Amino acid sequence: IKPIYGMAQAGRRWQRSLFPWLTDLGFRAVEGEPCVFECEREMSTPSGPRLERLLLGVYVDDIAAVYSHDDEHSLYQHFVSSLSRDWQAEDEGELSDLLGVEFNREKDKVISLSQPAYITKMAEAYFTTENPNPELSLARCPCDKNIEALVAMALGEENQPSAAEVKAFQSIVGALLYAATNTRPDVAYAVGMLCRAMSRPTPELMSAALRVLGYLDRTKHLGLRYEASDKELYGMSDSDWAVKHSTTGWVFMFQQAAISWGSKKQNSVALSSCEAEIMAASEASKEAIHLDRMAKDLKMSNSEPLDLFVDNQSAIAVAYNPELHQRTKHIERRHYFVREVVEAEKIRVPYVKSADNIADFFTKPLQGDKFFSMR
């Protein structure tokens, strides 16, 4: 009847109370993103009526608001007053910190996101006397080039690690994952590889995890820097063709920084680089449709199809033409999803040079200058 704060059901119960309340107040859920709400209304002011817009992002009991006006006659003030009247709520003012992510407005058209305090807390927790960090904290890149071999070796081990070792490894990798998925795409590949051996940690993989943490600790003030731009939302996809399962990488850029990215092991073995690229492009197409639909609903994009750049000419040819030959006739139907959305004119698949394809950042352990230029 009344879930206790912290129970698994409590968040859903709260959602089922808050969302209808927002709908009654005149908000509507944005298409494809049920936790983002928009309200556009003409407000009466002493100087005459004016059209105002208010956007809300809801995460359980935290609400972030973006508004066009904030004076006493504004839609924003009407919302805050209604919220305070019906719920025990507090307006904390301009957004500076939310769920461990710090927001910094450098000037009118620049906002940066970073997690220095979260990373510092991680370093203090995991760099102890048992886990000293002198050499790990000096690593220039988050992972060594042999990380794939370390993961393969761990998965092939016959000896089962102890419960304490598994818990310690899962704890640090889970903490790293929160940074990798929020503000630090530069460690997404390294953390993604570590996640593949969550239940089979080895001392070498624990050192690899501490190396990622050491890199984050040394570069804790890096993050995502968004600057207002007229350039449309676009994405890039890539794959690293491997002997066994290849790695899919994709990234979507908006306002001059990444807004969504992924590094993921492919579900089946690819028999050619073309097949691996098609699988990667189809995976990225799902995210492309979601983001494009959301951007158009928020009036942040025009009616043109979204560009998903690929650096493999054969894969682009297959995406546009229903070719069937010895190298492609065996590919599963679901991997041709990219062709379907191209034919529906929902996305385009233009070519990009491999050196300029920043999705490559999410498919392999880059080293040296190439890592930093991609970053």
Buried (B, 14 or more C-beta within 10 A) or exposed (E): EEEEEEEEEBBEEBBEEBBEEBEEBBBEBBBBBEBBBBBBBEBEBEEEEBEBBBBBBBEEBEBBBEBBBEEEBBBBBBBBEBBEEEEEEEEEEEBEEBEBBBBEEEEEEBBBBBBBEBBEEBBEEBBEEEBEBEEBBEBEBBBBEEBBEBBEBBEEEEEEBEEEBBEBBBEBBEBBBBBBBBBBBBBBBBBBBBBBBEEBBBEBBBBBBBBBBBBBBBBBEBBBBBEEEEEBBBBBBBBBBBEEBBBBBBBBBBBEBBBBBBBBBBEEEBEBBBBBBBBBBBBBBEBBBBBBBBBBBBEEBEEEBBBBBBBBEBBBEBBBEEEEEEBBEEBEEEBBBBBEBBEEEBBBBEEBEEEEBBBBBBBBBBEEEBBEEBB
